[in-house]
Amino acid sequence: MLVMNNIQKVFRTEQVETHALRDFSLKVEEGDFVAVTGPSGSGKTTFLNIAGLLETFSDGQYHLDGIDVRSLNDNQRSRVRNEKIGFIFQSFNLIPDLNLFDNVDVPLRYRKMSSSDRKQRIEQALETVGLASRMKHLPAQLSGGQQQRVAIARALAGSPRFLLADEPTGNLDSSMAESVMQLLEDINANGTTIIMVTHDPKLAARTPRNIFVKDGVVTEKKRSSMDGTDSLIMQPAIA
Amino acid sequence: MLTYYFRLAILSIKRNPVLSSLMIAAIGLGIGASMTTITVNYAMSGNPIPHKSEQLFAVQVDSWDPNNPFREPNIAPDQLTYLDAMALMRNAPAKRQAAMTKVFAVVEPKGDEALPFDATGRATFTDFFAMFETPFLYGNSWGKDADNNNEMVTVLSKQTNERLFGGENSVGQTITIGGKVYNIVGVLDGYRPTPKYYDVTNGAFNDPEDYYIPFNLVAALQLNRAGNTNCWKPTAEDGFQGFLNSECVWIQFWAELPDKETQDNYLAFLNNYAEQQKQLGRFPRPLNNHIQNVMQWLELQEVVSDNARVIMWLSIMFLLVCLLNTIGLLLTKFSTKSAEIGLRRAVGASKKTLFAQHLLESTLIGIAGGLLGLLLAYGGLHGVKALYGSSVEHLAKLDTNMFFVALGLAISSALLAAIYPTWRACNIQPALQLKTQ
C-alpha cells in the first residue's frame, strides 16, 4: 500500500543543511489508521507532505499503491493526488467564496466526471458528514467543527484510498474534536486508510497504530498488552 | 471546464474589486492613449485606394534649379510646370492621366435668400474620375470633348449639391462659380480619400473639393488658383501667360499605368522628354524623373509626420508602463490567492489547468480594460477633434477594424502581463501554503 524505505529529506540553504527526515522507513497497510506524533519540528508534516506527493524527497524509495512515486512527473503526481489521496488540514483550507457544494466539488472538477456523477458524490459526501442540508452555505456561516467536516467531505468525495490528516482537530475545541475524530474512525471502519498527524496523545491513543517521529527518525510504538493502555515498546516502523 | 473557469474568474474579480478595478483602469488607460494615437496614425498612413494603389503613379520631372535640388537629398519637385503638364497630357503613353490644380471661387446660389459662399475646386481632366474611381451619386464625369473645347461643365461634391439643391439630382441644372455659369454634369457620392493622396502638396488631410471643372478653363478663364506654387527663377514674361510659360511648379500630375511594361515605357518617355527639353535649354539638372505609386508617394511626401510617429511610440511606451503596473497588481492579486492555488494543487489540479484558469481571469480583465480603453480612446479622439478642428474629423474616428484592434491589443496585453504572475502563482509550493494559511 504505502511503503517508504530510507527516505531522506534535506532542506538546503546556502549556509545550512537541515535533515528533516533521516532513513525514514514505514509501511502502511490497507485499512490502517495510523497516528503520527512527535514534537514540533520533528518532521511529521514533512513526512505527511511527502506521503501526499506535495513535496519531493532527497533520497530513498517510496511506493504508493505499487507506484514508484519517484518516476512520476508533475502531472502524474497531480493525478495520483486527485485519485488516490484525500487531504484534511488543520485550518480546513476551504475556499471562502464558494459554497459547501462547490468546495466539495473542487477535487472532482479535475477528474473527467459528468456533472450528475459529481453532484451525486458531493451530496453523498456532505450527507456522510451531516451537512447535506447546508450545501448552499458559505464556509463563514459554519462553526469550525462544521468547516472541518466540509473539508472531510471534500476529501471523501473522490473516494480516495488514503486520507492524510494534518492536525485535523488542532483548531477545534474538545467537543468538536471528538465529533471529527469519531467521523474519522467511522470512515476508517469503512475501509479508508488514514494517516493522521496529531499533537493530542488522547486522539493518538484511539488509533490502532502509532508512530513517533523525532529529529526526522521514525519509531513505532507497539502495544505490549492486548488492552494497549500504558506499556509501549519502541521499534522500527517497518518491522 | 471553461464555464467553471469563467465562474471562478468572475468570483475572483469580485473578491478583490479594488485590485481588479485598478488593473482594468491601468489597461484601459494604456489602451485608450495608444489607440487614440494609433487610430490617427492608421488613418494617416492607410492605403486610400488599396486595390489600385500600385497602378496609380504621381509623376515627377525634375525641371528645377541646377544649383539646388527641390528638396534634399535630390528629390524632384512634387508638382509640374504648366508647360510640362500640357506636354505630358498631349503625348505621354498612359492608360489614363490627369493634370490637376486647386482653384477657388465664390459660388452664387440661385434665389434671393441664399448667400454666396467661398468654395474650393479642382481643375482637372476627365480621366481624374475614372482613374481615381470617384463614386457618382448622379450623372457622370464630363467627356474628353469638354476637356478639349473648354466646355463650361462641372461635377459637384455631394456636400455642395446638398447645400445648393437640397440633395436632389442637380444634373442638367446650372451653377454660378466665380461669376461664370457652369452646367452640372455629375454629383459625387461622398468621395473622401484619406489621405487625399492626389494632392498631398496642398494638404493630405484637407477636405475634398466642393466642385470639379475642366483643367483647361484655368488658362482660358485665368482662374484663381488656391494651391502651392514654387518657382526657382523669375518669370520671363509678365501676366498670366508669362506665369503659364514659367518654370514655376503648381500642377499635380497622375497617371494610371497598369503593368510593368507601361510603367517602364512611361518613365522612358519622361526621360526622353527631359532630354529634348535639355536641348531647348530647360531641365538643367541631371535626369531625375520618377513615377511613384500611391504608397511610395505618401511615404516620399512624409504624409505621416515624424511627430505623429513619435507620439504614437510614446503612447505605446505608456501602454507598456501600464502593463508593468498591471503585472505588479496581478502579482499582488495572485499572491492573495496562494492558499487557494495551493489547495487546488493539493487536490489534483495540474499546473497547466491552473495556468489556464488564471489566464482566463486575465483575459476577462483584458476585455474589461479594452472596453474602458475604447471609451477613453473615443474621448481622446474627440479631444483631438476639439484641438485641431474639423480638418482632422475624418482621421479621428474608430472604425470596425480599430475597434477589434483595440480589443485584441487589450486582451493580448493583459495576457502578456499575466504570463509571469500566473506562472509564479502556479509554481508555488502547495505544502507551504496549506500549512501557513
Interface residues (C-beta under 8 A of the other chain):
Chain A: T45 N49 G52 L54 E55 D74 N75 S78 R79 R81 N82 E83 F87 F89 Q90 S91 N93 I95 D97 L98 V106 P107 R109 Y110 R111 R154 G158 D166
Chain B: M1 Y4 L11 K14 R15 A339 E340 G342 L343 R344 R345 A346 V347 G348 A349 S350 K351 K352 T353 Q429 P430 A431 L434 K435 Q437
